[in-house]
Amino acid sequence: MKSSDKIEDVASQLLSAKGLKLVSYTTIQSLWAGYGHICRLRAVPASDLSTGLPKQGPISLILKYISPPATDPQHPQKEGHLRKILSYQIEQYFYTDLAPQMPKNNAVAECLSSIDKNSNPNASTAMILTDLRQAFPLAGEKRAELSEMQVYSTIDWLASFHGFWWDKTKSFDRSQMNLPPLQHFEKTKSMNANQGVWLNGGYTYLATRRDEYDDLCSSGSEWAASLCAQSNHMKDAPSVAEIVAKSLSPFAGGNEERLISQYETLIHGDVKSENLFTTASGDAVAFFDFQYVGLGLGVCDLAKLFTCSVPEWMLETPLSNKIGMGAGEEKLLRRYVGRITEISGKDYEWDIFVSHWERALVDWLRFQASWGFWGNTAWLEARVRHILQTEDWKLWVESQ
């Protein structure tokens, strides 16, 4: 069956469950490495076709259709393939089980109908979502800067999202959360995700980027020397990058004795302009693409946002080889802290927040240095050079 026929069949099946009939569809995006398609559907109530009542105009909906290349599930899988297969299932879990709990002012698409690969191994994963473009007509572009208003709205959305889930994540069953891809496959011998989110939100954390990290450490670059060096002269001592990664990583069993665990929440995991829509004025945003949603610190979402989507001028930091926190950076961060504490009703002391923020910047730079830099690269590198040379940072590393 041709891909177009499969899409039409899946769309019709999902729509019929909601009393709708497909009029037409348009493919608006092909997914990474041919793993599927995102389509805009035009549908009408099926009853309009058989009654004498006036017909309603077609409604616009979004189909996310996942049809990955066939592989033998019994054989070892490549990490990138596993990551994608699991991520699409986890995203569907988010939309069907978690998103309905969220307040309306923390806008995300609504899942109207879905096909679950876990319950039907012979079917592709697919879901129909409401079309965010109806209320949020402006799309963020790939690797594009946001406007000033859009930046404020994005920070408010993230703070509200993190604040809403901050206390609620304590009730999550961590045994049902999904481990890094290779660990998940080794443990379960399956490419089916557990009914939960990622234990560690995002896709750049060190446990799932060891190959890239090894390449960085053998590169002889400035960041190989700074991040891959052992933290002390003891044999088998962890590197600075490994210490930072461990401090940011949620534990499978939970650990309330770790101070940082008190600040874990649900994070989006892939915050960038490409994954949001905004109103025409930019005074509100809606996020999508929740493939890497999971536990973590909210600052991990912010680190990518500041580097990849915030205009450099908003950070108000005169660039040099090493820079501390600029006035604009602090203004945006204090806006976030004020909002997350308001929504959550919990305290996030500024000094503690800044220490988390600095670790997130170092960890994000480790990924960019091993994968490829983009965005506010000069700002990020200068900030991390400054952080690594402060006495507070050195004392923290030595204490780990």
N, C-alpha and C positions, 0 to 999 in steps of 0.2 A: 504494500500500500504506500502511495506517495505521501510525503510529509504533509502536503496541503490537505490531503484526504484525512489523515490522522488528526490533524488539528481541528478540522471541521467536525469529525466524529466526536472527539473529546469535548469540544465546546458545546455541541448539541446535547450530549449526554448530561453535562453539568448544568446547562441552562434548563433542561426539561425538569430536573429535580426541583427547580424553583418556579415552575410554571411559565417559563420563558422559551422563546424560539429564536434561533439564530437567523438574522437577516443577512449579515455580511461580516467579514473580518479583514483586518489589515495587520500584517506583521510589522511591528515597530522596532523590534530588536532581536537579533540572534544572540543567544547566550554563549558564554566562553567556550571555545573549542568545540562548537557544534553540539552542546548539551541540551539544546532546546530553543524555545522561542517565547517572546512576549508579544501578545497580539491585542489589538483593540477590537472589541466586539461591538456590533450593533444588534440589539435584541429587542423584541417586542413581547408583551404578554401573549401566551399561546391562545388565550380566550378571545383575543381581538380577531383572530383569523376565522372564527366560526360563529360569532355573534353578529347581530345587526347593529350593535352599539358603535358609537364613533371610535375610531382607532386612535390609540395613543401614539405619539412619535417614538421612534426607536430610542432606547437608552444606551449609554456608552458604558462598557465594562472592560475589565482587563483580564486576559487569560495568561497565566504563567504556566507553560507546558514544558515539562522536563522529560527528555528522551535521550539519555546518555548512550555513548557507544557501549555495545555489548562486551562484557568481560566474563571470565570464569570466576565466580565468587569464591571458589575453593583455592585459587592460586593467590600468591602474594600480590598485593596491589600497590601501585605507585601512590605516594603520599598525596600528590596533587589531585589525582582522580578520587581517592577516598575523601579528601577534604570537600570536594564539590558535591559528591553524592550525598554525604552526610549533611552538608550545609543546606541543601534544598529541602531535605526532610525536616531539619530543625526549623527552618524558616516557616514551613507549613505548620509545624506545632505551635510556633509563636502566634501565627495569625488565627489559628483555630482555638487555642486554649488560653493564651495570655492577653492578646490584644483586646478581646471583648471586656476585660476587666479594667481597661484604662479609661481615664476621664476623657470626655469629648474634646476638651481643649488641648489635649496632647494628641494631635491628629495623626492617625494612621489609616490605611485602607481597611475596609471590612471584608472579611472572607465570606462570600455567599455560598460557595459550594466547592467541594474538593474531592479528589481521588487520592487515596492513601496507598502508596506502594507497599507499605508494611503489611496492610491487610489484604492486598491483592497483588501478589508478586508479578503477575503477568501484565499489569497495567502500569502505564507511565504515571509519574507524579504530576498532578495538575491542580490548579485552583483558580477560581474566578474571584476577582477582587473588584471592589468599587473603584471607579476612576477618579483619582485624586485631582486630576486636571479640571474637574468641574468647579471645584472651590479654590484650587491652587493652580492657576493657569500658567505660571512661569516655572520653567524647568531649569534647575541648576545644570550647567554645562560641564563636560568632562574637563577636569583640572582647571576649572575657572574660579576666579575670585568672586566672592559674594559682595553685594553692596553693603554699606554701613548698616542700614536698617535690617537687611537680611542676616547679617552677623549677629546683631542683638537678638533677633527672633530665633535664630538657631541656638544660641546659647541659652535662651529662655526655654526652648523646647527640650534641650538636653538636660538642663537642670531639673525641669519638671518630670521628665522621664526617669532620671536617676533618683530623684527625691521620692517619686511615687513607689518605686520598687525597693528602695533602700531597706526598709524594715520587713517588707513582705518576702524577700529572698530567704530570710531565716527559716521560713516554713517549707522551702523547696527540699525535695528529697535528693540529696546529692548523689545517692547511689544510682539514680536515674539520669544523672547528667552525663553528657558525652565527653569522653576523654579526647586528647589529641588523636588525629586520625589513625596513625600507625598503632598507638596503644589501644585504641578502640577495637581495631581489627584483630590485634593479637589476643585481646581478652575475649572477644565475642565470636571470632571467626565469621563475622557477618558484616555486610555493608548496610544493614538496617540500623538506623539511629534509634537510640532509646527515646522514650516519650519524655523528653526534657530538652533543655537548652545545652549549650556548651558549658562545661565546667569552667573553662577559661574563655571568656568572650574575646572576639577578634581573630585575626588570622596571621598576626605578625609576631606573636610571643615566641620566645626562644625554643620551647619544647617542640614546636612544629616547624622550626626554621634552623635546625642544626646543620644541614648541608650548607646553607648560605653563610651561617656563622663560621663554619670551618673555612670556607673560602675567604671570608674577611680576615680571619686570623692568620692566614698564610699569604695575605696580600702585601704585607709590608707597608701598609698605609698608616697615616696618622692615627686613624681610629682603631687599627689593629693593635698599635702600641698602647693606646689609652684604655681600650675596652677588653682586650683579650689577655692582658697581663694579669698574673696571679695577684690577688689582693695582699698577700704577704709571702714570705720566703719559705713557708712550710710546704713540704711535699704534698702534691694533690690539692693544694688550696684552690678554691674557686676563683674565677676571674671576676673583675668588676661587673662585666655584663651578666655573668651567671648569678652574682649576688643580687643585682637589681631585678633580674627576671624572677628569681625565687621570692623576693619580697613582694612582688606584684601578683604572684600566682595564687589563686584560691586553692585550698586543699580539698581533696576528695571527701575526707571525713569531717571537714570543718575544724576550726581551731580557734575558739573564742579567746584563748590566751594570747594569740597574736594580736597586737594592737591594731594592725592594719585590717584584720578581718572584720572589725567593727564598722568599717567604712565600705565594705563590699556591697555592691548593688547589681542591678542588671544594666549592662552596657549594650549599645547598638553594635559596636564592633567594626564598623566600616564607615565612619563619618566623613563625608566629603560632599561637595556641592552637587556632584553627579547623582547622589542618592536622596535628593530632596526636591520638593516643589514649594513655591511660595505664592502668596497672594500677589496681586498686581502691585500693591504698594510695598510689599515686602514686610508687612507688619505681623505676619504669621507664616509658619512653615509646617510642612508635613513630611515625615521621613518614610522611606520604603527601603527595600533590600535588607531584610533582617536575617541573612544567611549566617551571620557570625555573632548573633545575639547570645550573651552568656554572662557569667559572673565576672566581676572586675571592679576596678576603681573608675569613677567617672572621669578622672583626669586622663585616662588612656584614650577616651573618645576625644577629649579636648586637645590632646597633643597633636593628633592628626588634623583636626579642624584648624588649629592655629597655623600649622605648617603648610597645609595644602589649599585652604579656602579663605582665610582671613587676609585682606589686603595688608601688605607689609606696613603701610603708613599708619594703620590703626594701632600697631604695636608701639608706636612712638619711641623707638629705640634707635639712637644714632649708631649705625653699624660700625663695628671695629672687630678686631680679631677675637676679643673676649668681651661679653656684655652681661651685665646683671639684668634684673627684671626692669623693663621700661614702664613708663607711666601708663601707656595705652594697654600694655599687657596686663598690668595690675588692675586697671579699671575693668577690663573684661572679666578677669578672674574673680574680682570682688562681686561683680554682678551675678556671676554663676553661684558663688558661695551664698550670697544673700537669698537667691531664689531657691536653691536646694534645701537650705535650712528652713525656709518658709514652708515649702511643700511637705517636707518630711517631718518637721517638728523636732528634728535632732540637731545637735550642735556639731559644727565642723570648724574647730579652732583654726584660725588663719595660719599659724606656724605649722600645724600638722598638715593642713592642706598644701602649703607650699612645699613641704618635704615630699609629699606624694607627687605633686606636680613635677618636681625636679627629677624624680625617679622615672616618671612617665616620659619626660623629654629625653632622658638618656636612653631608655629602652627603645623609644621610637627612632632615635638616631641610629642605634645599633642595627635596626632593620633597614633603614634607608641606606646606611653605609654598605650593607651587604647585598642589597637588592638594586639600588639605584636611587639617586637623589632627585627630588622634584619639589616644587613649591618654594617656600621661603627658606631655601637651603642655607644661605649665608647667616640668617638670623638663628636658625636651629643650631648650626655648628658653633656659632659664637656663644650662644647661651650655654651649650653643653661644655665648651672649653672652660667657661667661667665656673659652672657648677662643679666640675671635677677638681678644680683647684681651690675651692673654699675649704676652710678648716672644718666647718660643720659636716661637710660631705666626707672628708677624709676620716673624721672621727666615727661617722656612721658606718662607713665601709669596714673600718678596723673592728668595730663592735659586732659585726655579723659572723 
